[in-house]
């Protein structure tokens, strides 16, 4: 999987993307983008992930870490990826997206 894109500089915290674009990504306007909020010990700054550039990569030197998405978030992400590929709706992803965009 591709690494996430940082939305601001880690040291200076200067935004590297237009705040309006970041807000649109947060509201799930773009099915190919996922907003990843800052998390202490995991993500140093808010980031985003491009689903349309995702690929499986074997890295034998990586260690598994005890982190996982909740079932609800996994379901939304699965449906987001399905919507990106097929355009099929309605789904939990499209329902949440419509609520955030209205």
N, C-alpha and C positions, 0 to 999 in steps of 0.2 A: 504494500500500500504506500502511496506517496505520502511524504511528510506534509504536515499542515503548513499553511502560509501564515506567518505572523502578521497581525494587523498593525502593530506598532513596534518601535525599536525597544529591545529588552532593556537597554541601559538608560536611554533618554526618555522612553515612553512616548516619543513623538509619533503621531499617527502616520502610517505609510499608505493608507487608503483613505479615500474621501469618506467622511462620517456619514453622508447620505447613503452611500453604497453599503456601508457596514450595517446601517439600520435596515436597509432593504433585504440584506442577507439574513439578518436576525428574524425578520418577518416572513422568511421562507419564500420570498418572491421568486427566487431563482432555484429551480429544482436541482440544478447541478452543484449548488454550493451548500455547505453545512457550516453554521456558526459554531465555534468551539470556545466557550467562555474560559477566562483565566482561572486556573486552579492551582493553588499553592502545592508545590512539590510535583506537579505534573505539567501544566502549561504556564509559562512565565508571563505571557500576555495573551489577550484575546487573539484567536486565530480562526482560520476557516480552511475547510477541506473541499477539494474539487472531486465530486463523485464521477464526473465524466473523464477523469484521468486516472482513475483507480485501477491498479493492477496487482496481481498476486506476485510476490517476490520471495524466494527462499533465501533466508539469511541464517545460516547455522550458528552464527556467533551471537545471535540475540537471545536474551533471557526473557522468559515469560514473567509478567508482573501480575499481581493479584487485583486487576481492575477489570470491570465489566460494566456494560450499560444495563440499565434496568430493563425488565421485559417490555414495559410500555415504550421506552425509547428505542429498543431494538425493533419493535413492531413498526413504529413510525419511520425509522430509517430504512427498513426493508421495503415499506410501501413507497417511500420517497425514491429509492433506487428503481423500483418497479415502474413508478410514474415517469421517471426520467427516460427509461428505455422504451416503455410501451405507450405512455400517455393515458393509461387506463385509470379511470376514476369512477365512482367515489372510493375513498379509502380513508383510514385514520389520518394519513398524511395530508390528503387534499382537504379533509374537513378542518384540521388544525390550521392549515395554510389559509383557507378562506376566512376563518375566524380572525387570524392575525392581520390579514390584509384589509378587513372591513373596518 
